[in-house]
Amino acid sequence: MSRHVDVIVVGAGPAGLSASSTLAEMGLDVVTLDEQPQLGGQIYRNIEKASPKSLHLFGEDYSSGLMIAERFRKSGADYENSTSVWQLDSDGTICCSSRAHSRQMRANHVIVATGAMERPVPIPGWTLPGVMGAGAVNNLTKESGLKPSGNVVLAGSGPLLLLEATLLIKKNVEIAAILDTTPLIPRVSAVPPAPKALMRTDFLLKGASMLKSIKDAGIPHHRGVKDICAIGTNCLESVQARCGKETITIPADLLMLHFGVIPNSHIFRQAGCRMAWKADQRYWHPACDQWGRTNFERIFAAGDGAMVSGGVSARYRGELTALEVSRCLGIISGHERDALAKPLKKALRHDGWPRPFVDAIYAPRPEQFSFDDATILCRCENVTVKDVRRAVREGARDLNEIKIMTRSGMGSCQGRMCGPALAEIAAAEISLSPDRLGLLNVRPPLRPVPLEEIAEMELETAKESSNWLLDNKK
């Protein structure tokens, strides 16, 4: 059965929960949809069921989610977990699947708060059992209390890589090495934003503490690493990398990869929202204003799904978006919105002081996408880097042309795991910026849905339309 509400919020992370709470507290009919079985998103995953041990392990950054979750529960917003949104239309209609049943819902406004995802960077051997994203390991720890066993190697770049290392140290995991691809000499672009970052002493102390933990644990921390490769026959056996002029090989049972995060923007692209290219971070994000308004009046973007800025900022941005939506619905005036937004904007600016510095230090470099021809790029369709380069040499100049020629991006993930690297590889082949090659088309369903579900939903919708016509003839 289709249902009409004031606002649908897609995602139950910090941005989605804050937006939902704000709107529901104003008396609006709000439904929050989330794929996960428990609310919290990635950063606050399983927060309501976390043990005291887990709360202590992940620290204040994680435990602060308890307050956000409690506010959401008290707000009166409807919450539907284990629900995948597989289509979004510009008129505020969504199609979603939950417990083997698909249905339509409509809203005056839709706030999309789908968060961020780890940037997928293919390396030779990344399809071997024993190679995982660092974020996936983090999720398993939060959900099930699991921890890695055997020799663990962490590879990639970014503060989250160091954070994951410190968490593993606390859990007494054997870390064989950290292979850090961050350049030894910081970029010149990191100099101008450094003074503002220095004003956040708490941020600096947190970073220093992570580095100290790694050093005190005696973990080899190789910097400026290149050419990381996972080696093994049926599963991971070792990790190879180039450190300066030396090539090192480390026996490993688990390789955890992390190369930063990018917006999880597939739903915006499917809906036809205008996208913008963030050149310094080399990712696409929905083009929106300070309130999260996209080019469609009914669709808003909030949190890291709009632009990566971290969990704390996502919370503030979710509330700001909610204020604008409530103004659009006539609940508050523009003056009231601005007054309520003032402290949120101040907090947002304060939290964002270190962001330009961090972005400059850990900015992705084009050379990190220089892959060996034999490397599998598209895991779903088993497409190699060589296949993509051949397509470009044969004249393909658009990602969708390459998709047709190679089937890269045609699998069930719809290019989530290969799309960013596909653009980098193709662009490098013809010396262009990746944004010049466009974006892979994204079509519904966004997630695999059985045809039976879609057929049943269409039948229900047709019956409702038929009943509406009969009612109006009486």
C-alpha positions as CSV (number, residue, x, y, z in Angstrom):
1,M,0.0,0.0,0.0
2,S,1.3,3.5,-0.8
3,R,1.5,6.0,1.9
4,H,1.8,9.8,1.9
5,V,3.8,11.6,4.6
6,D,5.3,15.0,5.1
7,V,8.9,14.0,5.0
8,I,10.8,10.8,4.2
9,V,14.4,10.6,5.5
10,V,16.6,8.0,3.8
11,G,19.4,7.0,6.1
12,A,19.6,6.6,9.9
13,G,23.1,7.9,10.5
14,P,24.0,11.2,12.4
15,A,22.5,13.4,9.6
16,G,19.4,11.4,9.1
17,L,18.6,10.9,12.8
18,S,19.1,14.6,13.5
19,A,17.0,15.7,10.6
20,S,14.2,13.3,11.5
21,S,14.3,14.3,15.2
22,T,14.1,18.0,14.4
23,L,11.2,17.6,12.0
24,A,9.2,15.2,14.2
25,E,9.6,17.5,17.2
26,M,7.9,20.1,15.1
27,G,4.9,17.9,14.7
28,L,5.5,16.7,11.2
29,D,4.8,13.2,9.9
30,V,8.2,11.8,9.4
31,V,9.4,8.3,8.2
32,T,13.0,7.3,8.5
33,L,14.1,4.4,6.2
34,D,17.4,2.6,6.7
35,E,19.0,-0.5,5.2
36,Q,20.6,-1.6,8.4
37,P,18.9,-3.7,11.1
38,Q,19.9,-1.1,13.8
39,L,20.0,2.7,13.6
40,G,23.2,4.7,13.8
41,G,24.7,4.6,10.2
42,Q,28.3,3.6,9.9
43,I,29.8,5.8,12.7
44,Y,27.2,4.9,15.3
45,R,26.5,1.4,14.0
46,N,24.7,-0.8,16.6
47,I,25.0,2.1,19.1
48,E,21.8,1.2,21.0
49,K,23.0,-2.4,21.7
50,A,26.7,-1.6,22.2
51,S,28.2,-3.2,25.3
52,P,30.0,-1.0,27.9
53,K,33.2,-2.7,26.6
54,S,32.5,-1.5,23.0
55,L,31.6,2.0,24.2
56,H,34.9,2.2,26.0
57,L,36.8,0.8,23.0
58,F,35.4,3.2,20.4
59,G,35.5,6.2,22.8
60,E,33.5,9.4,23.0
61,D,33.2,9.8,19.2
62,Y,31.1,6.6,19.2
63,S,29.3,6.8,22.5
64,S,28.0,10.3,21.7
65,G,25.7,8.6,19.3
66,L,23.6,7.4,22.3
67,M,22.3,10.9,22.8
68,I,21.4,11.2,19.2
69,A,19.6,7.9,19.1
70,E,17.7,8.7,22.4
71,R,16.5,12.0,21.0
72,F,15.3,10.2,17.8
73,R,13.4,7.6,19.7
74,K,11.7,10.3,21.8
75,S,10.8,12.5,18.8
76,G,8.0,10.3,17.5
77,A,9.5,9.8,14.0
78,D,8.6,6.5,12.4
79,Y,11.5,4.2,11.9
80,E,11.7,1.4,9.4
81,N,14.8,-0.7,9.6
82,S,16.1,-3.3,7.1
83,T,14.5,-1.2,4.3
84,S,16.3,-0.6,1.0
85,V,15.2,2.4,-1.1
86,W,15.6,1.2,-4.7
87,Q,14.1,4.2,-6.6
88,L,13.7,7.9,-5.9
89,D,11.7,10.2,-8.2
90,S,11.8,14.0,-8.3
91,D,8.2,14.3,-7.3
92,G,9.0,12.8,-3.8
93,T,7.9,9.2,-4.7
94,I,10.2,6.4,-3.5
95,C,10.1,2.6,-4.0
96,C,11.5,0.5,-1.2
97,S,11.9,-3.1,-0.2
98,S,11.5,-4.5,3.2
99,R,11.2,-8.1,4.3
100,A,10.7,-9.4,0.8
101,H,7.9,-6.9,0.0
102,S,8.2,-3.7,-2.1
103,R,6.0,-0.7,-1.9
104,Q,5.7,2.9,-2.9
105,M,5.7,5.9,-0.5
106,R,5.2,9.6,-1.3
107,A,6.3,12.6,0.6
108,N,6.2,16.4,0.3
109,H,10.0,16.4,0.7
110,V,12.7,13.7,0.8
111,I,15.9,14.2,2.7
112,V,18.6,11.8,1.5
113,A,21.2,11.2,4.2
114,T,23.0,8.1,2.8
115,G,26.4,9.0,4.3
116,A,29.8,8.1,2.9
117,M,31.5,4.9,1.6
118,E,35.1,3.9,1.5
119,R,36.8,4.9,-1.8
120,P,37.3,1.7,-3.7
121,V,40.9,1.5,-5.0
122,P,41.7,-1.8,-6.8
123,I,45.1,-3.3,-6.2
124,P,46.5,-6.5,-7.6
125,G,45.0,-9.4,-5.6
126,W,42.2,-7.4,-4.0
127,T,39.6,-10.1,-4.8
128,L,41.5,-12.7,-2.7
129,P,39.8,-13.9,0.5
130,G,41.6,-12.2,3.3
131,V,41.5,-8.7,1.7
132,M,38.9,-6.4,3.2
133,G,38.0,-2.7,3.6
134,A,39.1,-1.3,7.0
135,G,35.5,0.0,7.3
136,A,34.1,-3.5,6.9
137,V,36.3,-4.8,9.8
138,N,35.2,-1.8,11.9
139,N,31.6,-2.7,11.2
140,L,32.0,-6.3,12.2
141,T,33.6,-5.2,15.5
142,K,30.7,-2.9,16.3
143,E,28.0,-5.3,15.3
144,S,29.4,-8.6,16.6
145,G,32.4,-7.8,18.7
146,L,34.6,-9.8,16.3
147,K,38.3,-9.1,15.9
148,P,40.9,-10.1,13.3
149,S,43.2,-13.0,14.0
150,G,46.6,-13.8,12.6
151,N,49.0,-11.3,11.0
152,V,47.2,-8.1,10.0
153,V,48.5,-5.5,7.5
154,L,46.8,-2.1,7.1
155,A,47.3,-0.3,3.9
156,G,46.2,3.0,2.4
157,S,45.9,6.6,3.5
158,G,43.8,8.8,5.8
159,P,43.1,9.4,9.5
160,L,40.6,6.6,9.6
161,L,43.4,4.1,8.7
162,L,45.4,5.3,11.8
163,L,42.2,5.2,13.9
164,E,41.5,1.6,12.9
165,A,45.1,0.7,13.8
166,T,44.7,2.2,17.3
167,L,41.5,0.3,17.8
168,L,43.1,-3.0,16.8
169,I,46.0,-2.3,19.2
170,K,43.4,-1.9,22.0
171,K,42.0,-5.3,21.1
172,N,45.5,-6.9,21.2
173,V,45.4,-7.7,17.5
174,E,48.8,-8.6,15.9
175,I,49.5,-5.9,13.4
176,A,52.4,-6.8,11.2
177,A,52.7,-3.4,9.5
178,I,51.0,-0.2,8.4
179,L,51.7,0.6,4.7
180,D,50.9,4.3,4.5
181,T,50.6,5.8,1.0
182,T,50.5,9.4,2.2
183,P,53.5,11.3,0.7
184,L,56.4,11.8,3.0
185,I,56.5,15.5,2.0
186,P,53.1,17.3,2.7
187,R,51.5,19.1,-0.2
188,V,52.0,22.9,-0.4
189,S,48.2,23.2,-0.4
190,A,48.3,22.0,3.2
191,V,50.1,25.1,4.4
192,P,47.4,27.8,4.1
193,P,44.7,25.9,6.2
194,A,47.2,24.8,8.8
195,P,46.7,27.8,11.2
196,K,43.0,27.1,11.6
197,A,43.6,23.4,12.2
198,L,46.1,24.4,14.9
199,M,43.2,26.2,16.7
200,R,41.6,22.9,17.3
201,T,43.9,21.5,20.0
202,D,41.6,18.6,20.7
203,F,41.9,17.5,17.1
204,L,45.7,17.8,17.1
205,L,46.0,15.9,20.4
206,K,43.8,13.1,19.0
207,G,46.0,12.7,16.0
208,A,49.2,12.8,18.1
209,S,47.7,10.2,20.4
210,M,47.0,7.8,17.6
211,L,50.6,8.1,16.2
212,K,52.0,7.6,19.7
213,S,49.9,4.4,20.2
214,I,51.3,3.0,17.0
215,K,54.8,3.9,17.9
216,D,54.6,2.6,21.5
217,A,53.2,-0.7,20.1
218,G,56.3,-1.1,18.0
219,I,54.3,-1.5,14.8
220,P,56.4,-0.9,11.6
221,H,54.8,2.2,10.0
222,H,56.1,2.6,6.4
223,R,55.3,6.0,4.9
224,G,55.3,7.0,1.2
225,V,54.5,3.5,0.1
226,K,53.6,2.6,-3.5
227,D,52.6,-0.4,-5.6
228,I,50.7,-2.3,-2.9
229,C,49.9,-5.9,-4.0
230,A,48.1,-8.8,-2.3
231,I,49.7,-12.1,-3.0
232,G,48.2,-15.6,-2.6
233,T,46.8,-18.6,-4.5
234,N,43.5,-19.4,-3.0
235,C,43.6,-16.8,-0.2
236,L,45.9,-14.0,1.0
237,E,49.4,-15.1,1.9
238,S,51.5,-12.0,1.9
239,V,51.5,-8.3,1.0
240,Q,54.1,-6.7,-1.2
241,A,54.8,-3.0,-1.5
242,R,57.5,-0.6,-2.6
243,C,59.1,1.6,0.1
244,G,61.4,4.1,-1.6
245,K,63.9,1.9,-3.6
246,E,63.2,-1.2,-1.6
247,T,60.4,-3.8,-2.2
248,I,59.2,-5.4,1.0
249,T,57.1,-8.6,1.4
250,I,55.1,-9.1,4.6
251,P,53.4,-12.4,5.5
252,A,49.7,-11.7,6.2
253,D,46.4,-13.4,7.0
254,L,44.4,-10.2,6.6
255,L,44.9,-7.0,4.5
256,M,42.8,-4.1,5.5
257,L,42.5,-1.4,2.8
258,H,41.4,2.2,3.3
259,F,41.9,5.1,0.9
260,G,39.6,7.7,2.3
261,V,35.8,8.1,1.9
262,I,33.5,9.5,-0.8
263,P,29.8,10.4,-0.7
264,N,27.5,7.5,-1.3
265,S,25.7,9.3,-4.1
266,H,24.1,6.7,-6.3
267,I,20.6,7.6,-5.2
268,F,21.1,11.2,-6.3
269,R,22.3,10.2,-9.7
270,Q,19.4,7.8,-10.2
271,A,17.0,10.5,-9.3
272,G,18.6,12.9,-11.9
273,C,20.0,15.4,-9.4
274,R,22.6,17.7,-10.7
275,M,26.1,16.5,-9.6
276,A,29.2,18.6,-8.9
277,W,32.9,17.5,-9.1
278,K,35.1,18.2,-6.1
279,A,38.5,18.4,-7.8
280,D,40.8,18.3,-4.8
281,Q,39.2,15.1,-3.4
282,R,38.4,13.6,-6.8
283,Y,34.8,12.7,-6.2
284,W,31.2,13.6,-7.3
285,H,28.6,14.9,-4.9
286,P,25.1,16.3,-5.3
287,A,25.1,20.0,-6.1
288,C,23.2,21.7,-3.3
289,D,23.1,24.9,-1.2
290,Q,23.9,25.4,2.5
291,W,20.5,24.0,3.4
292,G,21.0,20.8,1.3
293,R,18.5,21.9,-1.4
294,T,19.2,20.2,-4.8
295,N,17.9,21.2,-8.2
296,F,14.6,19.4,-7.4
297,E,12.5,21.3,-4.9
298,R,11.3,18.1,-3.2
299,I,14.8,16.4,-2.8
300,F,17.3,17.5,-0.2
301,A,20.8,16.2,0.6
302,A,22.3,16.0,4.2
303,G,25.5,14.9,5.8
304,D,28.4,13.1,4.2
305,G,26.1,11.9,1.3
306,A,26.1,15.6,0.3
307,M,29.8,16.2,0.9
308,V,32.2,14.5,3.2
309,S,32.8,16.4,6.4
310,G,32.6,13.9,9.2
311,G,30.0,12.6,11.7
312,V,29.8,15.7,13.9
313,S,29.3,18.0,11.0
314,A,26.8,15.6,9.5
315,R,24.6,16.0,12.6
316,Y,24.6,19.8,12.3
317,R,23.9,19.7,8.5
318,G,21.1,17.3,9.1
319,E,19.4,19.8,11.4
320,L,20.0,22.7,9.1
321,T,18.3,20.8,6.3
322,A,15.4,19.9,8.5
323,L,14.9,23.6,9.4
324,E,14.7,24.5,5.7
325,V,12.3,21.7,5.0
326,S,10.1,22.9,7.9
327,R,10.2,26.4,6.4
328,C,9.1,25.0,3.0
329,L,6.2,23.2,4.7
330,G,5.1,26.4,6.5
331,I,5.9,25.3,10.0
332,I,8.4,28.1,10.7
333,S,9.2,31.4,8.9
334,G,12.4,32.3,7.2
335,H,13.3,34.5,10.1
336,E,12.7,31.7,12.6
337,R,14.7,29.3,10.5
338,D,17.7,31.7,10.4
339,A,17.5,32.3,14.2
340,L,17.5,28.5,14.9
341,A,20.3,27.9,12.4
342,K,22.7,30.5,13.8
343,P,24.1,28.3,16.6
344,L,24.2,25.3,14.3
345,K,26.2,27.2,11.7
346,K,28.6,28.4,14.4
347,A,29.2,24.9,15.6
348,L,29.6,23.7,12.0
349,R,32.3,26.2,11.3
350,H,34.1,25.3,14.5
351,D,34.0,21.6,13.7
352,G,35.1,22.3,10.1
353,W,38.3,24.2,11.0
354,P,40.7,21.2,10.5
355,R,38.9,19.8,7.4
356,P,40.8,21.8,4.7
357,F,44.1,20.8,6.3
358,V,43.2,17.1,6.5
359,D,41.8,17.1,3.0
360,A,45.0,18.6,1.7
361,I,47.3,16.2,3.6
362,Y,45.4,13.1,2.5
363,A,44.2,14.3,-0.9
364,P,44.1,11.4,-3.4
365,R,46.8,11.5,-6.0
366,P,46.4,10.5,-9.6
367,E,49.4,8.2,-9.4
368,Q,47.6,6.0,-6.9
369,F,45.3,4.9,-9.7
370,S,48.2,3.7,-11.9
371,F,47.3,0.0,-11.9
372,D,48.8,-3.0,-13.5
373,D,47.0,-4.2,-16.7
374,A,46.1,-7.6,-15.1
375,T,44.4,-6.0,-12.0
376,I,40.7,-6.8,-11.8
377,L,38.8,-3.5,-11.9
378,C,35.1,-4.6,-11.9
379,R,34.7,-7.5,-9.5
380,C,31.1,-8.2,-10.6
381,E,31.9,-8.7,-14.3
382,N,35.6,-9.7,-14.0
383,V,36.8,-6.8,-16.1
384,T,40.5,-6.0,-16.0
385,V,42.3,-2.7,-16.2
386,K,43.7,-3.8,-19.5
387,D,40.1,-4.2,-20.9
388,V,39.3,-0.6,-20.0
389,R,42.5,0.8,-21.5
390,R,41.8,-1.1,-24.7
391,A,38.3,0.4,-24.9
392,V,39.8,3.9,-24.5
393,R,42.4,3.2,-27.2
394,E,39.6,2.0,-29.5
395,G,37.9,5.4,-29.2
396,A,35.7,5.3,-26.1
397,R,35.5,8.8,-24.6
398,D,32.6,8.5,-22.2
399,L,32.2,6.2,-19.1
400,N,29.0,4.8,-20.5
401,E,30.7,3.9,-23.8
402,I,33.3,2.0,-21.8
403,K,30.6,0.4,-19.8
404,I,28.9,-0.9,-23.0
405,M,32.2,-2.1,-24.4
406,T,33.6,-3.9,-21.3
407,R,30.5,-4.5,-19.1
408,S,32.3,-2.7,-16.3
409,G,29.7,-1.3,-13.9
410,M,26.9,-3.6,-15.2
411,G,27.0,-5.9,-12.1
412,S,24.8,-5.8,-9.1
413,C,26.7,-3.1,-7.4
414,Q,26.1,-0.8,-10.4
415,G,29.6,0.6,-10.4
416,R,29.8,1.4,-6.7
417,M,33.0,-0.6,-6.4
418,C,34.6,0.1,-9.8
419,G,33.1,3.5,-11.0
420,P,35.6,5.9,-9.3
421,A,38.7,3.9,-10.4
422,L,37.2,3.3,-13.9
423,A,37.0,7.1,-14.4
424,E,40.6,7.6,-13.2
425,I,42.0,4.8,-15.4
426,A,40.2,6.0,-18.5
427,A,41.0,9.7,-17.9
428,A,44.7,9.0,-17.3
429,E,44.8,7.1,-20.7
430,I,43.9,10.3,-22.6
431,S,45.3,12.9,-20.1
432,L,42.0,14.3,-19.0
433,S,40.4,15.1,-15.6
434,P,38.0,12.2,-14.6
435,D,35.0,14.6,-14.6
436,R,35.4,15.1,-18.3
437,L,34.3,11.6,-19.0
438,G,31.0,12.0,-17.2
439,L,29.2,9.6,-14.8
440,L,28.0,6.1,-15.2
441,N,24.2,6.0,-15.6
442,V,22.4,4.7,-12.6
443,R,19.0,3.2,-13.1
444,P,16.5,1.7,-10.7
445,P,16.4,-0.6,-8.9
446,L,19.4,0.7,-6.9
447,R,19.6,-2.6,-5.1
448,P,18.8,-6.1,-6.5
449,V,15.1,-6.7,-6.1
450,P,13.2,-9.9,-7.2
451,L,10.9,-9.3,-10.2
452,E,8.1,-10.9,-8.2
453,E,8.4,-8.0,-5.6
454,I,8.2,-5.4,-8.3
455,A,5.3,-7.1,-10.0
456,E,3.3,-7.3,-6.8
457,M,4.0,-3.7,-6.1
458,E,2.8,-2.6,-9.5
459,L,-0.4,-4.7,-9.0
460,E,-1.1,-3.1,-5.7
461,T,-0.5,0.4,-7.2
462,A,-2.9,-0.4,-10.1
463,K,-5.6,-1.6,-7.7
464,E,-5.3,1.6,-5.6
465,S,-5.6,3.7,-8.8
466,S,-8.6,1.7,-9.9
467,N,-10.3,2.1,-6.5
468,W,-9.7,5.8,-6.6
469,L,-11.4,6.1,-10.0
470,L,-14.4,4.0,-8.8
471,D,-14.7,6.1,-5.7
472,N,-14.8,9.3,-7.7
473,K,-17.5,8.0,-10.0
474,K,-19.9,7.3,-7.2
